[in-house]
Amino acid sequence: MVYVHIRQIRSQKIGAHWCVTGDLASSPDEKTFVEGCRDLGIIYHGENKQQLQVVTVFGKKGLQYRLLDVLEFDSNRKCMSVIIQPVLKGEPETPEYIPEKPALVLCKGADSSILEKSASMEDLPFFHERTGDPLIDGLFVFTNPTQKRAVISSEKVIANVGQFASFGLRTLVEGVRLLKPGEWTPLQKKLNEARSQMVDRNAALAKAYEKIERDLMLIGCTGVEDQLQDGVPETLTALREAGIQCKSKVLEFYVELVE
């Protein structure tokens, strides 16, 4: 979750510690996710001078990632994604995609959306040799044939989502796709072509997004307390007093008003 967001952070190292000097999140959810990861020892520092995303994991030296693209949330897909590529040892610290190396699609969204985009365990790709990136190595590298994948079944995700929703939490499901070396090049080409279209642009973008947001490995789900905005409790009270029933539908992220 520390990677899948649209949040700008400015930080600098003062002595032995990183200090946040500026912060801009696009939603309370994204602020919560990044701060929650920080409390668990996974700290997002924002973008450095080389235009690379910097993350510290459990106090280790800052890991660097190229942010290749962001597929922002829309109400049709009900999800958002980022495409990142780790800067591995010996590689140039530049933001441009290196086709000879793997990349990742990290996706979060409604359970109905992410489950539909997920792949079975048998269809997931993997490597036999470590890359040096903890995210790829932890999910997709298996040096031992008997090693079990860190895959969460769709049944378990559905059960957890239901439990979170019963507590009134807003739920999201997370998935990741491994892009093998060179695989991002044609996907990026189709995406850029769709963005530049003048006719049927939305349809072209939907097809490009679909090609990218597929074959996901389910890696978890989250529940966030959905605090009502100012004035909402008073509005709901007024609606009830007027005889209008209000039903909250947590899983689909909206409040349905039924007369």
C-alpha positions in Angstrom: 0.0 0.0 0.0 3.0 2.3 0.5 3.5 2.3 -3.3 -0.1 2.4 -4.6 -1.2 6.0 -4.0 -1.1 9.5 -5.5 0.6 11.3 -2.6 3.4 13.8 -2.7 5.8 13.9 0.2 8.8 16.1 0.6 11.4 14.8 3.1 15.0 15.3 4.1 17.5 13.5 6.2 18.4 15.4 9.4 21.1 13.6 11.2 20.3 9.9 11.3 16.6 10.4 10.7 14.2 11.2 7.8 11.9 14.1 8.5 8.8 14.9 6.4 8.8 18.6 5.4 5.8 18.6 3.1 2.8 16.4 2.5 -0.1 16.3 0.0 -2.5 13.4 -0.2 -5.3 13.1 -2.8 -7.6 11.4 -0.2 -7.8 10.5 3.5 -7.5 6.8 2.6 -4.2 7.3 0.9 -2.9 9.3 3.8 -4.0 6.5 6.2 -2.3 3.8 4.2 1.0 5.6 3.9 1.0 6.5 7.6 0.0 2.9 8.6 2.9 1.5 6.6 5.2 4.0 8.3 4.1 2.7 11.7 4.9 -0.8 10.6 8.4 0.2 9.5 7.9 0.8 5.8 8.5 4.5 5.2 7.7 6.3 2.0 10.0 9.3 1.5 8.6 10.7 -1.7 10.6 11.6 -4.8 14.3 12.3 -4.7 16.4 14.6 -7.0 16.7 11.8 -9.6 12.9 11.6 -9.8 12.9 8.2 -8.1 10.5 7.0 -5.4 12.3 6.2 -2.2 11.1 3.7 0.4 12.9 2.5 3.6 12.0 -1.0 4.7 12.6 -1.8 8.4 15.4 0.7 8.7 17.4 -0.6 5.7 18.9 1.7 3.1 16.3 3.5 1.1 15.0 1.4 -1.9 14.5 3.3 -5.1 11.8 2.7 -7.7 11.0 4.2 -11.1 7.4 5.4 -11.2 6.6 4.4 -14.8 2.9 5.4 -14.8 -0.2 5.9 -12.8 -3.7 4.7 -13.8 -6.0 6.8 -11.7 -9.2 5.6 -10.1 -12.5 5.8 -12.1 -16.0 4.7 -11.2 -16.1 2.1 -14.0 -13.0 0.2 -13.2 -13.4 0.8 -9.4 -9.6 0.6 -8.9 -6.3 2.4 -9.4 -2.8 1.2 -10.3 0.8 2.3 -10.4 3.5 0.7 -12.5 6.9 0.7 -10.9 10.3 -0.7 -11.6 13.0 -1.2 -8.9 16.4 0.3 -9.3 18.5 -2.8 -8.9 22.2 -2.9 -7.8 24.5 -1.5 -10.5 21.7 0.1 -12.5 21.7 3.9 -13.4 19.6 5.9 -11.0 17.4 7.3 -13.8 13.6 7.4 -14.0 13.4 5.9 -17.5 12.2 2.3 -17.9 14.9 -0.4 -18.5 13.3 -3.0 -20.8 15.9 -5.7 -19.7 14.5 -5.7 -16.1 11.2 -6.7 -14.6 8.5 -4.3 -13.4 5.4 -4.4 -11.3 1.7 -3.4 -11.6 0.3 -2.6 -8.1 -3.4 -2.3 -8.0 -6.0 -1.6 -5.3 -9.8 -1.2 -5.6 -13.2 -2.7 -4.8 -13.3 -6.4 -4.1 -15.6 -7.0 -7.1 -13.0 -5.3 -9.4 -9.8 -6.8 -8.1 -11.1 -10.4 -7.8 -12.3 -10.3 -11.4 -8.8 -9.3 -12.5 -6.9 -11.9 -10.4 -5.2 -15.0 -11.8 -5.1 -18.6 -10.4 -1.9 -19.7 -8.7 -1.0 -21.9 -11.6 -1.0 -19.0 -14.0 1.3 -16.7 -12.0 4.8 -16.1 -13.3 7.9 -16.6 -11.2 11.7 -16.4 -11.2 14.3 -18.9 -9.9 17.0 -16.3 -9.1 16.7 -13.4 -6.8 16.6 -9.9 -8.3 17.7 -7.9 -5.2 14.4 -6.2 -4.8 12.5 -7.4 -1.6 9.1 -6.9 -3.2 9.7 -9.0 -6.3 11.8 -11.5 -4.4 9.2 -11.9 -1.7 6.4 -12.6 -4.1 7.7 -14.1 -7.3 11.1 -15.7 -6.6 11.2 -19.4 -5.7 14.5 -21.1 -5.4 13.0 -24.2 -3.8 10.4 -26.2 -5.8 8.4 -27.0 -2.6 8.3 -23.4 -1.5 4.7 -22.1 -1.1 3.5 -18.9 -2.8 2.3 -16.1 -0.6 -1.0 -16.1 -2.4 -4.3 -15.3 -0.7 -7.3 -17.2 -2.0 -10.3 -15.3 -3.3 -12.4 -17.1 -0.6 -10.3 -15.7 2.2 -10.3 -12.2 0.7 -14.1 -12.3 0.4 -14.4 -13.5 4.0 -12.1 -10.8 5.3 -13.9 -8.1 3.3 -17.2 -9.2 4.7 -15.8 -9.1 8.2 -14.4 -5.6 7.8 -17.6 -4.4 6.2 -19.6 -5.7 9.2 -17.6 -3.3 11.4 -18.5 -0.4 9.1 -15.1 -0.2 7.5 -14.5 0.9 3.9 -12.7 -2.0 2.2 -10.1 -2.3 -0.5 -8.5 -5.4 -2.1 -4.9 -5.3 -3.3 -3.2 -7.2 -6.1 0.1 -7.2 -7.9 1.2 -8.3 -11.4 4.8 -9.1 -12.4 5.8 -7.7 -15.8 8.7 -9.7 -17.2 11.6 -7.9 -18.9 10.3 -6.0 -22.0 6.6 -6.6 -21.2 5.9 -3.0 -20.2 7.0 -1.6 -23.6 4.0 -2.7 -25.7 1.6 -2.0 -22.9 2.9 1.5 -22.5 2.7 2.1 -26.3 -1.0 1.1 -26.3 -1.6 3.3 -23.3 0.0 6.3 -24.8 -1.8 5.8 -28.1 -5.1 5.7 -26.2 -4.3 8.9 -24.3 -3.6 10.7 -27.6 -6.8 9.6 -29.4 -9.3 12.3 -30.2 -12.2 9.9 -31.0 -13.4 7.2 -28.7 -10.7 8.0 -26.2 -12.4 6.6 -23.2 -13.1 3.3 -24.9 -9.5 3.1 -26.0 -8.3 3.9 -22.5 -10.5 1.2 -21.0 -9.0 -1.4 -23.3 -5.5 -0.3 -22.5 -6.2 -0.4 -18.8 -7.7 -3.8 -19.1 -4.5 -5.1 -20.8 -2.5 -3.8 -17.8 -4.7 -4.6 -14.9 -5.0 -8.3 -15.3 -3.5 -11.6 -14.0 -3.1 -10.1 -10.6 -1.8 -12.0 -7.6 -4.1 -11.3 -4.6 -1.9 -10.0 -1.7 -4.4 -8.7 0.8 -7.3 -6.5 1.8 -7.7 -3.5 4.1 -10.4 -1.9 6.1 -10.4 1.9 6.9 -12.8 3.7 9.2 -15.0 5.8 7.0 -15.4 9.0 8.8 -18.3 11.1 7.6 -17.6 14.5 6.2 -18.8 17.7 7.9 -22.6 18.1 7.7 -23.3 14.5 6.7 -24.7 13.3 10.1 -27.0 16.3 10.3 -28.2 15.6 6.7 -28.9 12.0 7.4 -30.9 12.9 10.5 -32.9 15.4 8.5 -33.6 12.8 5.8 -34.8 10.3 8.4 -37.0 12.9 10.1 -38.6 13.6 6.7 -39.4 9.9 6.3 -36.6 9.0 3.8 -34.8 5.8 4.7 -31.0 5.9 4.3 -29.1 2.7 3.7 -25.3 2.5 3.7 -23.7 0.1 1.2 -20.1 -0.2 2.4 -18.7 -2.6 -0.2 -19.6 -0.3 -3.2 -18.4 2.9 -1.6 -21.6 4.9 -1.8 -24.7 5.7 0.2 -28.0 4.8 -1.4 -31.0 6.8 -0.5 -34.3 4.9 -0.8 -37.6 6.8 -0.6 
